[in-house]
């Protein structure tokens, strides 16, 4: 059965440019670098439906940042296709649908990217919000080379990377660089200035109310150095020079633990000495295993000044169990509650250390490097309150553990001599 597709949509100049590359047999990969509200989702729906209808026994794999985004796209596509009567199978739970010609659409979330293993993409692979795609899984697997890329090897489908820039690292930036010299990888830029549906007056109003770096990145599609991070120029402090990052265990150390009781977040321990050299440890296992590992690691150091155990949420009951297991440094354990005020102060401390090149980060600590790129400043124009957190759906466990450790070092400065600390009085502590 031959089907004529009529979408009734007038494509913009940039949408048409991307569509023409999609239909070019010599172009294998397309980077759609589109500003906010520039029609990239609409174009993706057109490309998906075109692929599914034009080829039999093919499939489209769509990778989204999270399940909620995937559900929205699935619902929108179902609304377009159900009236045709050509959908033979649909599963709103698994987010899959199949057409009369045995073509299939499947959605996957980058939050659960391991579920993509074993799949084969035949027709089209779309990675949406590609700038937010993690570099590695929590267990250290290379997301692109070890999980996503293998699904394309057997059938060589078209690959489309969609999004706006997120700094000068990661798959989106790598593919942009590749497109500069490649005949088979192409980039289409659609900035706010290319938006044919926005008046000059509205564009200028948006520009005036948007921070300059956010405007450059989100609306002008510029790949800026760590543009979204709350920590300016943090990338320059990552080094493979062991002399700058080696943890001298003979010096006094401060320790922090950012807790997690489930699989949503990581339990991360940071150990830092007086030179701001530090090591971070991912604490895995059951709750009982985590208690034991944390206690053993704390007791493995000879000269502990203070240990901050974050008491937010699940932290308090976990702390009580850890206190039972710690032998050498029980008196050095302190519960710490993170608030917006403490977090703001900690971000200020770390930012100053970075600016003055007083702290260095291990180049091999890819978890911290990723999270620092996701850790954003947000300003509420109504309440005029500044907050810091990881850009959803990402996590900030390694960043928070580091910040809490800096706070421990600030609150319990080492006074020298024997293993005693001068404890500075704080208004929020008795």
Secondary structure, DSSP 8 states (H G I E B T S, - for coil): ------------HHHHHHHHHHT-TT--EEEEEE-TTSSHHHHHHHHHHHHHHHSTT-EEEEEESSHHHHHHHHHHHHHHHGGGT-EEEEETTTTEEEETTS-EEEEEEGGGGGGGTT----SEEEETTGGG--SB-TT--BIIIIIIGGGGTTT--EEEEEE---SS-SHHHHHHHHHTT-SSEEEEEE-GGG-TTS-HHHHHHHHHTS-HHHIIIIIT----TTTT-SSTTGGGGEE--HHHH---TTS-EEEEEE--SSSSS-EEEEEEETTS-EEEEEE-S-HHHHHHHHHHHHHT-S-EEEEEEE-TTTHHHHHHHHHHH--S-GGGEEEE---HHHHHHHHHHHHHHHHTT---EETT-HHHHHHHHHEEEEEETTTTEEEEEE-TT---HHHHHHHHHHHHHHHS-B-SSSS-B-----TT--
